[in-house]
């Protein structure tokens, strides 16, 4: 009998929580347009605003929440409509960020640990007010940037901080950024819904339409309700201490098999581990692990079809022969110790074959 598959790609997307599924089904009964003036529309609008307040409360956010289709759209809104003239982007951002910020954006380098070069940030801020885009948690390595420290310097320079919190929201505290982007499917909500959190709406140009004039389109009430329920369930946040132990167990086994841990010396989210087997092919590793029943990735799902190497690992200065054998293993509330032990055993066997070839 075939062994059940083990899913270790929660950073790409994670299963919808039962609480979120139930909330979505219930909200489908309120099918009216929240912008309609009649009783049904007003009822839908009230439910939408209750969910908005619940989301802000769960995230500890005391400012505005604009619903979007996900973090990518949220980033695009902030990048194109923030009121400051300049643009700077961290070298290890998700691919959507440099695309949204434009070719003229300055690039902030990182060190070998994946952390932003603070001297380079200070120098960039001297050029004048700008939107500075820096991830809270890197989607490939799990490295956490000290955004609290950087935010005060950025604001003192008259600039604004855009934090991509797709990997951190619902798991760890949010930073005090000016704009925060998040996606529900990273913390147990459905795909296709997210938000842009805005500290001060005066720093964002309005375009008319829904969401107080900051995002056009009928709001997706069922998905919004599901996102609120997923955050209220706290499944991912409450799992972090346990996942830290599982990640350490995984990395100890991977290192024993000859792998290195990328960003090991930096603060990292417990749910993400980047391991590399020098000299191996990540494509070969992925195929063999998939055949063995393990779902993992070689980085961002948005870039999985591209043949080029990882921008993140290149920016961190990893040699091509190391980066070429890098995998991302990401954990969720459903991950168990037995899953990690099974993965380590399979990885060790595959690594031994690769090293003997």
C-alpha positions, -999 to 999 in steps of 0.1 A, spaced: 0 0 0 13 35 -9 24 57 20 4 89 23 22 119 8 38 145 31 32 181 24 61 204 33 54 234 10 33 256 33 51 287 23 36 284 -12 1 278 1 -12 260 32 -45 241 36 -76 261 43 -85 258 80 -119 243 89 -129 275 107 -122 295 75 -141 270 53 -171 272 76 -170 310 77 -168 311 39 -198 288 34 -219 308 59 -210 341 42 -221 328 9 -256 332 22 -250 369 21 -247 371 -16 -257 407 -21 -233 434 -32 -219 452 -2 -221 485 -21 -258 482 -29 -281 505 -9 -310 481 -2 -314 460 29 -296 429 15 -267 451 5 -265 468 38 -265 434 56 -236 423 34 -218 456 41 -222 452 78 -207 417 76 -178 430 56 -171 457 81 -173 433 110 -147 411 93 -125 441 85 -125 450 122 -118 414 133 -89 412 109 -74 444 122 -79 433 157 -63 399 151 -33 415 135 -29 442 162 -34 469 135 -50 501 145 -52 518 111 -69 512 77 -74 478 60 -79 477 22 -90 443 8 -72 431 -23 -69 398 -42 -37 391 -23 -2 404 -14 8 409 -50 -20 433 -57 -15 450 -24 22 456 -32 13 469 -67 -11 494 -52 14 508 -27 43 507 -52 24 527 -78 4 551 -56 25 559 -26 29 597 -25 67 599 -21 87 602 -53 116 578 -49 116 540 -48 141 515 -32 138 477 -29 156 451 -10 178 427 -31 160 396 -18 124 406 -23 98 384 -39 98 388 -77 66 409 -77 82 437 -57 110 449 -80 85 445 -109 60 467 -92 86 492 -80 99 498 -115 133 497 -132 144 530 -117 141 517 -81 174 515 -62 184 481 -49 195 477 -13 221 449 -10 221 422 17 249 404 35 256 367 35 230 363 62 203 378 40 199 409 62 197 444 46 230 463 45 222 491 69 249 514 56 235 511 21 200 519 35 212 550 52 230 561 20 198 555 -1 177 575 23 199 605 18 187 608 -18 153 621 -7 119 608 3 111 574 -11 90 542 -7 113 516 7 102 480 1 116 454 25 102 420 33 94 410 69 102 373 62 120 361 32 99 336 13 129 314 3 150 314 34 127 325 62 152 353 73 135 380 93 145 416 88 147 439 118 120 462 103 113 479 137 148 493 138 147 503 101 112 519 102 123 547 126 153 556 103 131 555 72 105 577 87 130 602 101 143 606 65 107 615 53 104 581 36 78 553 39 82 516 46 64 490 25 66 456 42 57 424 24 44 404 53 29 375 32 50 350 51 48 366 85 12 377 89 -8 354 111 24 339 125 44 366 141 38 402 151 36 427 122 61 455 120 51 492 124 53 498 87 35 524 66 21 498 42 18 461 49 9 435 22 -6 400 31 -23 370 16 -48 348 34 -37 316 18 -4 317 37 -21 314 71 -51 291 64 -75 313 45 -86 308 9 -65 319 -21 -75 350 -39 -79 373 -9 -55 395 9 -51 431 22 -30 462 21 -27 477 56 -22 514 54 -10 535 84 -21 568 69 -44 570 39 -30 605 31 2 587 19 -17 568 -8 -34 582 -39 -70 573 -42 -86 562 -76 -123 560 -67 -145 530 -64 -148 506 -35 -127 503 -4 -131 540 4 -118 549 -31 -86 529 -29 -94 497 -47 -120 492 -74 -141 460 -77 -169 443 -57 -156 430 -24 -153 392 -20 -173 389 12 -171 351 16 -133 352 12 -130 381 36 -150 363 62 -128 332 57 -96 353 61 -110 368 94 -118 333 107 -84 320 97 -67 347 117 -90 343 147 -82 305 148 -45 313 154 -35 279 142 -3 291 125 7 316 152 2 290 180 22 264 161 54 285 158 71 272 190 65 236 180 76 242 144 108 258 157 117 224 173 107 206 141 128 229 119 158 223 141 153 186 139 150 188 101 181 209 98 202 187 120 193 157 99 199 176 66 234 187 78 242 152 88 234 142 52 259 168 39 236 198 34 241 234 46 215 256 61 211 290 43 208 320 66 214 298 96 229 327 116 201 351 111 167 354 128 144 332 109 107 322 108 104 287 124 82 275 95 107 280 67 141 262 62 164 266 32 188 237 28 214 232 0 233 201 -10 265 214 -27 270 201 -62 235 186 -65 208 196 -88 177 211 -72 155 198 -100 168 163 -95 163 165 -58 127 178 -63 118 150 -87 132 123 -64 115 137 -33 82 140 -52 85 104 -63 92 95 -27 60 112 -16 72 146 -4 60 180 -16 87 206 -13 100 234 -35 131 252 -47 118 286 -38 89 308 -46 60 291 -63 56 322 -85 90 315 -100 90 277 -100 87 274 -138 118 296 -145 151 281 -154 172 309 -140 187 306 -105 174 322 -74 179 360 -72 177 357 -34 206 332 -31 226 351 -56 222 383 -36 233 365 -5 265 356 -23 260 318 -25 282 301 -50 263 286 -79 273 250 -70 257 256 -36 226 275 -47 220 249 -75 212 223 -49 190 245 -27 155 235 -15 129 252 6 111 231 32 82 249 48 61 236 77 25 242 89 2 234 118 -4 200 103 33 190 102 43 163 127 76 149 140 70 117 120 68 138 88 101 154 95 118 121 104 105 105 72 117 135 51 152 134 67 155 97 60 145 101 23 167 132 19 197 114 34 192 85 10 189 108 -20 219 129 -9 240 98 -5 232 88 -41 239 123 -54 272 125 -36 283 91 -49 274 99 -85 
